[in-house]
Amino acid sequence: QVQVVESGGALVQPGGSLRLSCAASGSAISTSTIVWYHQGSGKQRESVASITARGFTNFADSVNGRFTISRDNAKSTVYLQMNNLKPEDTAVYYCNKALNPWRWGRGTHVTVSS
């Protein structure tokens, strides 16, 4: 069974940057559209960014221009580069396939605070 592991979350000041990683062992991550989601406290999980197998990307309006998404198929890893972070970006971040999702990972915590 595919195990998804998100990492890279941390406490960062507003305006700072983080790079999150999404690794999926034993999976065809390279042929899948991968989505990063975030879930704030008491809120529903919502998509933040996605990348297709061909590398086409899409972003939520709230992060467009600040976040980028990329993939390294050789490492079966998808990255989320987060720049100019804002307090409202504070959330648990998850990744998964867009279609036929894997079992959800534990996510990685991002806290943006001074």
Backbone bond lengths (Angstrom), bond angles and torsions (degrees), N, CA, C in turn:
res aa  C-N    CA-C-N  psi(-1)  N-CA   C-N-CA  omega(-1)  CA-C   N-CA-C  phi
1 Q - - - 1.450 - - 1.525 109.17 -
2 V 1.320 114.98 140.37 1.460 119.53 -178.40 1.526 110.03 -69.72
3 Q 1.315 115.32 134.53 1.459 121.45 175.50 1.517 108.67 -112.74
4 V 1.311 115.27 121.43 1.462 121.36 179.59 1.523 108.40 -97.86
5 V 1.313 115.83 131.29 1.458 120.59 179.96 1.519 109.06 -129.39
6 E 1.319 115.26 118.18 1.453 121.47 175.23 1.521 108.92 -98.70
7 S 1.324 116.08 143.88 1.466 119.61 179.82 1.520 109.88 -152.32
8 G 1.318 114.48 168.23 1.458 120.46 175.87 1.517 114.56 106.47
9 G 1.315 117.07 -6.23 1.459 119.28 179.79 1.522 111.34 -69.66
10 A 1.333 114.65 153.92 1.463 119.97 -177.95 1.520 109.73 -167.15
11 L 1.315 114.43 176.53 1.464 121.75 170.80 1.521 107.22 -89.71
12 V 1.313 116.55 127.30 1.465 120.75 -177.71 1.518 109.10 -140.80
13 Q 1.303 115.93 150.47 1.463 120.17 179.07 1.528 110.64 -78.38
14 P 1.315 117.13 155.14 1.477 119.20 175.08 1.523 110.80 -54.84
15 G 1.325 114.66 137.91 1.454 120.36 -176.77 1.515 113.31 91.51
16 G 1.313 117.04 -9.60 1.457 121.17 -178.49 1.516 112.57 -81.09
17 S 1.328 115.20 -177.88 1.460 122.11 -176.87 1.525 110.76 -132.20
18 L 1.310 114.77 152.51 1.459 122.20 173.11 1.519 108.34 -144.89
19 R 1.332 115.64 154.22 1.458 120.16 171.04 1.524 107.90 -122.36
20 L 1.309 115.57 118.97 1.457 121.47 177.48 1.518 109.41 -94.69
21 S 1.324 115.23 148.60 1.462 121.38 178.13 1.521 109.86 -121.24
22 C 1.315 114.71 144.22 1.460 122.42 177.66 1.519 106.99 -127.05
23 A 1.314 116.04 111.81 1.451 121.32 179.83 1.523 109.12 -114.72
24 A 1.315 115.76 136.48 1.462 120.73 -179.28 1.515 108.33 -130.57
25 S 1.298 116.18 102.98 1.457 120.71 -175.91 1.512 110.90 -71.09
26 G 1.324 114.22 144.43 1.451 119.90 174.76 1.504 114.75 61.02
27 S 1.302 117.22 31.38 1.459 119.42 -173.77 1.519 111.18 -125.93
28 A 1.325 114.76 163.38 1.463 121.51 173.96 1.514 108.64 -91.78
29 I 1.331 116.25 55.50 1.456 119.86 -176.73 1.507 111.19 -61.91
30 S 1.322 116.17 -29.61 1.462 120.45 -175.81 1.516 112.45 -68.99
31 T 1.328 118.22 -20.36 1.463 121.28 -177.76 1.526 112.47 -106.43
32 S 1.318 116.04 10.57 1.468 120.35 -175.49 1.516 112.07 -116.51
33 T 1.318 115.28 149.64 1.456 120.20 167.17 1.528 107.73 -77.67
34 I 1.313 115.75 124.35 1.459 121.37 -176.71 1.524 108.66 -110.19
35 V 1.307 115.06 137.23 1.464 121.66 -178.04 1.525 109.66 -119.93
36 W 1.314 116.05 135.29 1.462 121.55 167.71 1.523 107.50 -96.12
37 Y 1.335 114.49 134.92 1.459 121.97 177.66 1.524 108.73 -120.83
38 H 1.326 115.49 159.06 1.454 117.90 167.19 1.529 109.18 -133.55
39 Q 1.312 113.96 154.49 1.464 120.40 -179.97 1.517 108.36 -138.16
40 G 1.318 115.56 107.82 1.456 120.42 176.51 1.511 110.81 -77.71
41 S 1.300 116.31 164.68 1.452 121.40 -178.35 1.532 110.84 -59.01
42 G 1.322 116.48 123.27 1.457 121.21 179.27 1.513 114.83 74.85
43 K 1.324 116.46 10.15 1.457 119.94 -178.23 1.520 110.99 -116.90
44 Q 1.316 115.57 165.82 1.452 120.46 177.07 1.527 110.41 -79.62
45 R 1.314 114.80 153.02 1.453 120.31 174.52 1.525 108.96 -68.57
46 E 1.322 116.14 134.72 1.458 119.68 179.21 1.519 110.38 -139.10
47 S 1.306 115.62 152.86 1.458 119.87 -177.04 1.521 110.56 -75.30
48 V 1.312 113.75 145.81 1.459 122.15 -178.96 1.522 110.85 -114.59
49 A 1.334 115.83 -44.70 1.453 120.57 -176.99 1.519 108.83 -157.71
50 S 1.329 115.30 155.47 1.455 120.00 177.67 1.514 109.97 -144.40
51 I 1.326 114.91 157.57 1.452 121.02 176.98 1.516 108.09 -142.19
52 T 1.335 116.06 130.94 1.454 120.25 179.69 1.528 109.77 -83.13
53 A 1.332 114.43 173.85 1.455 119.62 178.25 1.532 111.09 -61.72
54 R 1.297 116.67 -29.49 1.460 121.05 179.59 1.518 113.12 -87.44
55 G 1.333 115.98 -3.74 1.455 118.50 176.27 1.517 115.93 97.18
56 F 1.322 116.93 6.72 1.462 119.16 176.11 1.519 108.40 -74.68
57 T 1.318 115.47 137.12 1.461 120.62 -174.35 1.524 111.80 -119.08
58 N 1.323 114.25 156.81 1.458 120.50 177.80 1.523 107.64 -147.69
59 F 1.337 115.69 145.79 1.464 119.67 -175.54 1.516 110.77 -135.46
60 A 1.315 114.81 148.95 1.462 120.19 171.31 1.527 108.39 -66.73
61 D 1.318 116.11 149.65 1.462 120.17 -179.02 1.529 111.76 -56.67
62 S 1.311 116.18 -34.11 1.464 120.74 -174.93 1.527 113.06 -67.61
63 V 1.331 117.44 -19.46 1.469 119.99 -177.22 1.521 112.48 -120.18
64 N 1.318 117.23 -6.82 1.455 121.13 -177.74 1.526 110.35 -57.26
65 G 1.323 115.29 129.66 1.455 120.62 -178.79 1.521 113.34 91.66
66 R 1.320 117.08 -13.56 1.470 120.96 179.59 1.528 111.71 -113.14
67 F 1.314 117.26 -32.75 1.461 122.10 -177.90 1.522 109.81 -108.50
68 T 1.314 116.07 147.42 1.456 121.53 169.29 1.527 108.40 -130.01
69 I 1.319 115.84 155.06 1.456 121.47 179.73 1.515 108.09 -127.67
70 S 1.311 116.46 140.71 1.453 120.64 -179.25 1.523 108.87 -148.36
71 R 1.339 115.81 168.57 1.451 118.91 -179.58 1.512 110.47 -138.29
72 D 1.312 115.40 148.48 1.459 122.70 173.35 1.526 105.86 -123.24
73 N 1.312 116.14 95.65 1.467 119.56 -174.39 1.522 112.16 -64.53
74 A 1.315 117.16 -31.56 1.466 120.27 179.51 1.525 110.94 -62.72
75 K 1.321 115.78 -28.63 1.462 120.72 179.97 1.526 112.12 -102.85
76 S 1.326 116.91 3.60 1.468 121.16 -176.97 1.522 111.19 49.88
77 T 1.313 115.19 46.39 1.466 120.67 -174.77 1.527 110.29 -135.35
78 V 1.319 114.35 140.86 1.462 121.93 173.72 1.526 107.45 -118.46
79 Y 1.319 116.08 138.21 1.457 121.53 -176.10 1.531 110.76 -113.87
80 L 1.309 114.62 150.76 1.462 121.45 171.70 1.524 107.28 -126.13
81 Q 1.320 116.04 108.16 1.455 121.59 176.87 1.520 108.32 -89.22
82 M 1.313 115.33 122.10 1.455 121.40 -174.44 1.522 108.40 -116.80
83 N 1.317 116.63 115.15 1.455 122.00 -179.85 1.525 110.46 -116.02
84 N 1.324 115.24 161.12 1.459 121.35 178.72 1.535 110.56 48.27
85 L 1.306 115.04 51.67 1.454 119.96 -176.13 1.521 112.16 -64.85
86 K 1.321 114.41 146.26 1.460 122.25 -178.56 1.529 109.20 -120.91
87 P 1.308 117.63 156.98 1.477 119.93 178.41 1.525 112.30 -54.75
88 E 1.314 117.15 -33.39 1.468 119.53 -179.79 1.526 113.60 -71.50
89 D 1.329 117.55 -7.51 1.465 121.34 174.01 1.530 111.23 -81.30
90 T 1.314 116.86 -8.09 1.462 120.43 179.18 1.522 110.15 -60.32
91 A 1.328 115.67 123.66 1.463 120.83 -175.87 1.525 108.97 -178.63
92 V 1.315 114.82 172.31 1.462 120.88 166.62 1.519 106.55 -92.39
93 Y 1.316 115.89 131.07 1.460 121.78 -177.56 1.524 109.88 -105.93
94 Y 1.327 114.69 133.26 1.458 122.83 -179.90 1.531 109.54 -125.62
95 C 1.298 116.02 159.04 1.459 119.80 171.28 1.513 108.36 -131.82
96 N 1.329 114.91 155.59 1.460 120.09 178.30 1.514 108.79 -169.48
97 K 1.329 114.94 170.14 1.454 120.29 174.05 1.511 109.03 -71.87
98 A 1.328 115.50 149.65 1.455 119.95 177.13 1.531 111.15 -70.58
99 L 1.321 116.64 -37.41 1.464 121.85 -179.02 1.517 109.24 -116.87
100 N 1.309 116.47 144.03 1.471 121.71 -179.15 1.521 111.11 47.19
101 P 1.323 116.88 60.65 1.462 120.28 -173.87 1.515 113.22 -58.35
102 W 1.346 112.94 150.48 1.459 119.58 172.49 1.521 109.99 -73.64
103 R 1.317 115.17 174.49 1.459 119.65 170.56 1.527 107.87 -61.27
104 W 1.306 117.51 134.70 1.455 121.05 -175.64 1.526 111.73 -66.66
105 G 1.334 115.07 142.33 1.446 120.42 174.71 1.520 110.63 -82.05
106 R 1.325 115.56 -173.42 1.462 120.20 -178.10 1.520 112.15 -82.79
107 G 1.287 116.62 -14.89 1.456 119.72 -178.38 1.515 112.15 80.99
108 T 1.320 116.11 172.78 1.458 121.57 176.78 1.525 107.99 -133.72
109 H 1.327 115.46 136.71 1.458 121.07 -172.28 1.527 111.35 -87.39
110 V 1.310 114.75 129.89 1.458 121.56 174.21 1.526 107.72 -118.63
111 T 1.322 115.52 124.05 1.459 120.85 177.03 1.518 108.54 -123.44
112 V 1.309 115.84 122.69 1.457 121.34 179.67 1.524 107.31 -111.34
113 S 1.307 114.90 109.54 1.460 119.75 -175.08 1.514 110.10 -158.58
114 S 1.319 115.22 147.59 1.466 119.99 175.24 1.530 110.31 -93.91
